[in-house]
Amino acid sequence: MSGTSPALLTTEGLMRLFKRQYFIYYMFILVLAGFALFLHDTGFVSASNFMNIIRQTAPITVMAVGLSFALAVGHIDLSIGSVVALSAIVGAILLQYTGVPLAVLGALATGLVVGLINGLLIERLKVSSLLITLGTMGVITGVSRQISGLESIPIISDSFRALFGNGSLFGIPGLLWWTLLSALVAYLVMNRLVFGRHLLAVGGSPDAARAMGIRTQRVRIQALIICSMCAALAGLLYAGRLAGARYTLGEADLLTVIAAVAIGGASLFGGRVSIIGAVIGSWLMGMINNGLILSGFSTDEQMITRGVILITAVAIGAREAKNG
């Protein structure tokens, strides 16, 4: 160590400091500081507003965590927004005839079936996940519209709304608990279990993973099932918070979720994801939406902002991949 120059240490330190995995934290602090200065008299910087952001973005966070699994193996699931609506509708309908447990199981089973179908079609037909999930998105949206009759299905169960909506535990909102639980489980799976290493190996180099004895097709299908089931859970969170299910739930979330995961450090080409980055990214997108609303920006301008953020994240990822 004595033979290493201070300049080299400084350069290496700066290179580590500005690695892409830290970009989300810098951007979060920068956006927070900007809105804090610009909206200092609107209540933006308050515990209640920050908690409101976390509650509103809980479904987005859960979807971002799920999408991380699909991206880990090199797939992207465009059907997650439609799965949100269908799962919420299935859960709301079952809730009218059964109890909460069966309604929840039915909604999650919907996500499981969709994920399995997506996975089988992609792997058996050898077609891009982008095209397959684009097609299933249309099918699922049509099914949701048909079985709901284009009407909202109310949820009157207090226990369901307390569990997935505005309930709390130990003074902490239930939606925050769901956010933390999904992130914790996903982090442990991705960073502590063999399955997580298999996911990243398949996404990084399918041929090398296959040579190691990993059943690559099976792993990719399982990743898509997890992704779709997380979208189903997000549908339950929407239904609980809004006390109803509608075919439009989740339809505007896809771009936000992809942006959150991409800017959080995941590669859209597989082999690299960050669960913590996906959570921070979803909170960042929620904070940006909240700040833009308080600033008087329209929905169109919010969509433009999300698009710019996604392009920026993809550009940074592509440049890093080229240089690395």
Backbone torsions as a table, in degrees:
resi	resn	phi	psi	omega
1	MET	NA	-31.5	-179.0
2	SER	-65.7	-21.7	-179.5
3	GLY	-86.0	-0.7	-178.4
4	THR	-94.6	129.3	-176.6
5	SER	-72.9	149.0	176.4
6	PRO	-59.0	-34.9	-179.6
7	ALA	-63.1	-41.5	-179.8
8	LEU	-65.7	-41.7	178.0
9	LEU	-61.3	-40.3	180.0
10	THR	-65.2	-43.9	-179.9
11	THR	-63.4	-45.6	179.4
12	GLU	-63.9	-38.6	179.1
13	GLY	-63.5	-41.1	178.5
14	LEU	-66.3	-38.8	179.1
15	MET	-62.7	-41.2	177.5
16	ARG	-67.4	-37.9	-177.4
17	LEU	-63.3	-34.7	-175.3
18	PHE	-103.6	20.8	172.3
19	LYS	-62.2	155.1	-172.4
20	ARG	-63.1	-29.4	-176.9
21	GLN	-65.8	-16.6	177.5
22	TYR	-94.8	-7.8	-175.6
23	PHE	-59.1	-39.8	-177.6
24	ILE	-62.1	-35.9	-179.0
25	TYR	-71.9	-40.6	177.1
26	TYR	-62.3	-43.4	-178.1
27	MET	-67.4	-38.9	179.0
28	PHE	-60.7	-47.1	-179.8
29	ILE	-64.8	-41.4	-179.1
30	LEU	-63.5	-46.7	179.8
31	VAL	-65.3	-42.5	178.6
32	LEU	-60.0	-45.2	179.9
33	ALA	-64.8	-40.1	-179.9
34	GLY	-63.1	-47.9	179.3
35	PHE	-67.9	-34.8	179.6
36	ALA	-61.7	-39.2	178.9
37	LEU	-73.9	-42.3	-175.2
38	PHE	-75.7	-31.7	-175.8
39	LEU	-116.8	35.9	-174.8
40	HIS	-63.5	-22.4	-176.6
41	ASP	-106.6	16.5	-177.5
42	THR	-111.3	-1.4	-177.3
43	GLY	84.8	12.2	179.7
44	PHE	-61.2	-46.0	179.8
45	VAL	-87.7	80.8	177.2
46	SER	-149.3	151.2	-178.3
47	ALA	-61.3	-38.5	-178.2
48	SER	-66.5	-38.2	179.2
49	ASN	-69.8	-41.6	178.1
50	PHE	-63.2	-39.7	178.0
51	MET	-67.4	-34.3	176.5
52	ASN	-65.2	-38.8	177.5
53	ILE	-62.1	-44.5	-179.3
54	ILE	-64.2	-40.9	178.8
55	ARG	-64.5	-44.6	-177.7
56	GLN	-68.3	-30.5	-177.5
57	THR	-94.7	2.8	-178.8
58	ALA	-55.2	-47.2	176.9
59	PRO	-62.4	-37.9	178.2
60	ILE	-62.3	-43.0	-179.4
61	THR	-62.7	-45.0	179.8
62	VAL	-63.4	-41.2	177.4
63	MET	-65.4	-38.5	179.3
64	ALA	-65.0	-40.4	176.5
65	VAL	-61.4	-44.2	179.3
66	GLY	-65.5	-42.2	180.0
67	LEU	-63.8	-27.5	177.7
68	SER	-59.1	-35.3	179.0
69	PHE	-66.8	-42.7	178.9
70	ALA	-65.2	-43.4	-179.7
71	LEU	-66.9	-29.8	-179.6
72	ALA	-58.5	-34.5	-178.7
73	VAL	-97.9	6.2	176.5
74	GLY	91.3	12.5	177.6
75	HIS	-107.4	157.9	172.9
76	ILE	-132.0	134.9	-174.7
77	ASP	-110.5	105.8	179.2
78	LEU	-83.9	-5.5	-175.6
79	SER	-90.4	-0.7	-172.8
80	ILE	-63.1	-35.1	178.7
81	GLY	-63.2	-40.8	179.1
82	SER	-72.1	-31.0	176.5
83	VAL	-64.8	-36.4	176.7
84	VAL	-54.8	-50.7	-177.4
85	ALA	-66.2	-47.8	-177.3
86	LEU	-63.2	-43.5	-180.0
87	SER	-64.4	-40.5	178.1
88	ALA	-64.3	-41.0	179.5
89	ILE	-66.3	-44.4	178.3
90	VAL	-60.7	-45.3	178.5
91	GLY	-62.1	-41.6	-179.6
92	ALA	-66.6	-39.7	178.7
93	ILE	-67.0	-46.3	179.4
94	LEU	-62.7	-32.2	-179.2
95	LEU	-65.0	-23.2	178.3
96	GLN	-74.5	-19.6	-175.5
97	TYR	-120.9	-16.7	-178.1
98	THR	-131.9	-174.0	176.9
99	GLY	-87.4	-179.3	-177.9
100	VAL	-62.0	-44.2	-177.8
101	PRO	-57.7	-46.6	-178.7
102	LEU	-68.8	-35.1	177.8
103	ALA	-64.4	-42.3	178.5
104	VAL	-65.6	-44.6	178.4
105	LEU	-61.3	-39.8	178.5
106	GLY	-63.0	-41.9	179.4
107	ALA	-66.0	-44.9	179.6
108	LEU	-67.2	-35.4	177.1
109	ALA	-63.9	-33.2	176.2
110	THR	-60.6	-45.6	177.6
111	GLY	-63.7	-39.7	179.1
112	LEU	-61.2	-46.3	-178.3
113	VAL	-64.0	-44.0	179.9
114	VAL	-63.4	-43.8	178.7
115	GLY	-62.3	-39.4	178.5
116	LEU	-65.1	-43.5	178.9
117	ILE	-63.3	-44.9	177.8
118	ASN	-57.6	-47.8	-177.7
119	GLY	-63.0	-45.4	-179.3
120	LEU	-64.6	-42.3	179.7
121	LEU	-64.1	-43.6	-178.7
122	ILE	-65.3	-45.8	-175.0
123	GLU	-76.2	-36.8	-178.1
124	ARG	-78.1	-38.5	-178.1
125	LEU	-88.2	-12.6	-179.1
126	LYS	57.4	43.7	-179.3
127	VAL	-111.9	151.8	-180.0
128	SER	-55.4	137.1	177.7
129	SER	-61.9	-28.9	178.3
130	LEU	-60.3	-44.4	-177.4
131	LEU	-74.7	-43.2	-178.5
132	ILE	-63.0	-48.8	-177.1
133	THR	-71.8	-25.0	172.7
134	LEU	-65.1	-40.2	177.5
135	GLY	-68.8	-45.0	179.8
136	THR	-66.9	-29.4	175.8
137	MET	-59.2	-45.1	178.8
138	GLY	-64.0	-42.0	179.6
139	VAL	-63.4	-47.5	-177.4
140	ILE	-64.7	-39.9	178.1
141	THR	-61.3	-42.4	178.0
142	GLY	-63.5	-41.2	178.3
143	VAL	-63.3	-42.9	179.5
144	SER	-61.3	-43.3	179.2
145	ARG	-64.7	-37.5	-176.4
146	GLN	-71.8	-47.9	-175.4
147	ILE	-75.7	-21.2	178.0
148	SER	-90.8	-13.9	-177.2
149	GLY	64.0	24.7	-179.0
150	LEU	62.0	24.0	179.9
151	GLU	-121.0	151.9	177.0
152	SER	-75.4	139.0	178.8
153	ILE	-104.3	111.1	-175.4
154	PRO	-71.2	152.4	175.2
155	ILE	-119.4	114.8	-176.3
156	ILE	-104.7	-3.3	-179.5
157	SER	-72.1	116.0	179.0
158	ASP	-65.6	-37.0	-178.6
159	SER	-67.0	-38.5	178.4
160	PHE	-65.6	-45.3	-178.9
161	ARG	-66.7	-32.9	177.5
162	ALA	-70.6	-36.9	-177.6
163	LEU	-74.1	-42.3	-173.9
164	PHE	-112.3	-1.6	-175.9
165	GLY	-120.4	-107.9	-170.3
166	ASN	-98.4	17.8	176.5
167	GLY	-74.9	174.0	179.5
168	SER	-147.6	159.7	178.1
169	LEU	-138.4	122.5	-176.8
170	PHE	57.7	34.1	178.5
171	GLY	79.2	1.3	179.8
172	ILE	-105.2	129.2	-178.2
173	PRO	-55.0	141.2	180.0
174	GLY	-59.6	-34.9	179.8
175	LEU	-64.5	-32.2	175.5
176	LEU	-70.7	-37.5	176.2
177	TRP	-60.3	-43.5	179.3
178	TRP	-63.7	-38.5	177.3
179	THR	-61.1	-49.7	-177.8
180	LEU	-67.1	-39.7	-179.2
181	LEU	-64.4	-47.4	-179.7
182	SER	-63.4	-40.4	179.9
183	ALA	-67.0	-41.1	-178.8
184	LEU	-64.6	-47.9	-179.9
185	VAL	-61.5	-45.6	-179.3
186	ALA	-63.8	-40.1	179.4
187	TYR	-62.8	-44.8	179.8
188	LEU	-64.2	-41.8	179.0
189	VAL	-63.4	-44.6	-173.9
190	MET	-75.7	-30.4	-172.5
191	ASN	-112.9	-11.7	-176.1
192	ARG	-122.2	-18.3	-176.9
193	LEU	-104.4	154.5	177.7
194	VAL	-61.2	-36.3	179.7
195	PHE	-57.5	-39.6	178.3
196	GLY	-63.7	-40.8	177.6
197	ARG	-66.3	-34.8	176.6
198	HIS	-64.7	-41.0	178.8
199	LEU	-57.8	-49.7	-177.3
200	LEU	-69.1	-34.4	178.1
201	ALA	-65.6	-42.6	179.0
202	VAL	-64.3	-41.6	179.5
203	GLY	-71.3	-33.5	-178.3
204	GLY	-75.8	-44.6	-179.7
205	SER	-155.8	94.6	-178.3
206	PRO	-57.9	-39.1	-178.7
207	ASP	-65.3	-43.6	178.9
208	ALA	-66.2	-39.5	178.2
209	ALA	-63.5	-40.2	178.9
210	ARG	-65.0	-38.8	178.7
211	ALA	-66.1	-26.2	178.0
212	MET	-81.0	-2.8	179.2
213	GLY	94.0	7.2	179.2
214	ILE	-77.8	132.4	178.8
215	ARG	-81.4	89.2	-169.7
216	THR	-61.7	-41.4	-179.9
217	GLN	-62.5	-44.4	-179.8
218	ARG	-62.2	-42.8	-179.8
219	VAL	-63.2	-42.4	-179.9
220	ARG	-66.1	-39.4	177.7
221	ILE	-64.7	-42.8	178.7
222	GLN	-62.3	-38.2	178.5
223	ALA	-62.5	-41.4	179.5
224	LEU	-69.6	-34.0	176.3
225	ILE	-64.5	-45.3	178.5
226	ILE	-61.1	-42.9	179.3
227	CYS	-58.7	-46.9	-177.3
228	SER	-70.0	-35.5	178.5
229	MET	-69.0	-33.0	174.4
230	CYS	-64.9	-37.7	176.1
231	ALA	-64.5	-37.2	177.4
232	ALA	-64.2	-41.3	176.6
233	LEU	-63.0	-39.4	176.3
234	ALA	-60.7	-36.8	176.7
235	GLY	-62.2	-39.7	177.1
236	LEU	-65.0	-38.6	179.3
237	LEU	-66.7	-40.4	175.6
238	TYR	-62.1	-47.5	-177.7
239	ALA	-62.3	-39.2	179.7
240	GLY	-69.6	-40.6	-178.9
241	ARG	-71.7	-36.4	-177.3
242	LEU	-94.0	-3.4	-179.3
243	ALA	56.7	37.1	178.9
244	GLY	178.1	163.0	179.1
245	ALA	-123.8	140.5	-178.8
246	ARG	-143.7	152.8	-176.0
247	TYR	-66.6	-13.0	-179.8
248	THR	-89.2	-5.9	-178.8
249	LEU	-60.5	133.4	174.8
250	GLY	80.2	-6.8	-173.9
251	GLU	-68.1	-23.4	-179.4
252	ALA	-102.7	9.7	-172.3
253	ASP	-93.8	-16.8	-170.8
254	LEU	-58.2	-50.3	-178.3
255	LEU	-62.1	-40.0	179.4
256	THR	-63.3	-43.4	-178.7
257	VAL	-65.0	-46.8	-180.0
258	ILE	-61.8	-42.2	178.8
259	ALA	-63.0	-41.6	-179.7
260	ALA	-61.6	-44.9	-178.2
261	VAL	-70.7	-42.1	-177.8
262	ALA	-66.2	-45.8	-178.5
263	ILE	-74.0	-17.4	177.6
264	GLY	-78.9	-3.4	174.7
265	GLY	115.7	0.6	-179.8
266	ALA	-80.3	149.4	172.7
267	SER	-91.2	131.5	178.4
268	LEU	-75.2	-0.3	-179.0
269	PHE	-111.2	4.4	175.1
270	GLY	97.0	158.8	173.6
271	GLY	91.0	-9.7	179.6
272	ARG	-149.4	123.3	175.0
273	VAL	-141.4	164.7	175.9
274	SER	-140.6	110.8	-180.0
275	ILE	-65.5	-46.1	178.4
276	ILE	-62.3	-40.4	177.8
277	GLY	-62.6	-37.2	178.4
278	ALA	-65.3	-39.4	178.2
279	VAL	-65.3	-49.4	179.0
280	ILE	-61.9	-38.7	178.8
281	GLY	-62.9	-40.5	178.4
282	SER	-67.3	-39.0	176.4
283	TRP	-65.8	-37.0	177.6
284	LEU	-62.2	-45.5	179.0
285	MET	-63.1	-39.2	177.1
286	GLY	-65.2	-39.4	179.4
287	MET	-66.7	-39.3	178.1
288	ILE	-64.2	-45.3	177.8
289	ASN	-59.6	-44.7	180.0
290	ASN	-62.4	-44.6	-180.0
291	GLY	-66.1	-38.6	179.4
292	LEU	-67.3	-38.4	177.9
293	ILE	-63.9	-45.6	179.2
294	LEU	-65.7	-25.3	178.5
295	SER	-83.7	-6.1	178.9
296	GLY	90.1	13.9	179.6
297	PHE	-75.1	148.2	-179.7
298	SER	-82.1	170.7	177.7
299	THR	-61.5	-39.3	178.7
300	ASP	-60.2	-43.2	-179.5
301	GLU	-68.4	-32.5	175.3
302	GLN	-65.8	-40.3	178.5
303	MET	-64.5	-39.2	177.9
304	ILE	-61.8	-43.8	-179.9
305	THR	-60.7	-44.9	179.4
306	ARG	-62.6	-38.8	178.5
307	GLY	-63.8	-42.8	179.0
308	VAL	-62.8	-41.2	179.4
309	ILE	-62.7	-43.2	179.7
310	LEU	-63.4	-44.4	178.8
311	ILE	-61.0	-41.9	178.9
312	THR	-61.3	-45.4	-179.0
313	ALA	-63.3	-44.0	179.9
314	VAL	-65.0	-40.1	180.0
315	ALA	-63.8	-41.4	178.3
316	ILE	-64.8	-42.3	179.3
317	GLY	-64.5	-42.4	179.6
318	ALA	-65.3	-38.8	179.4
319	ARG	-67.7	-39.3	178.8
320	GLU	-65.2	-41.6	179.6
321	ALA	-63.7	-37.6	-179.3
322	LYS	-69.2	-38.8	-178.4
323	ASN	-80.6	-22.5	-175.4
324	GLY	-97.5	NA	NA
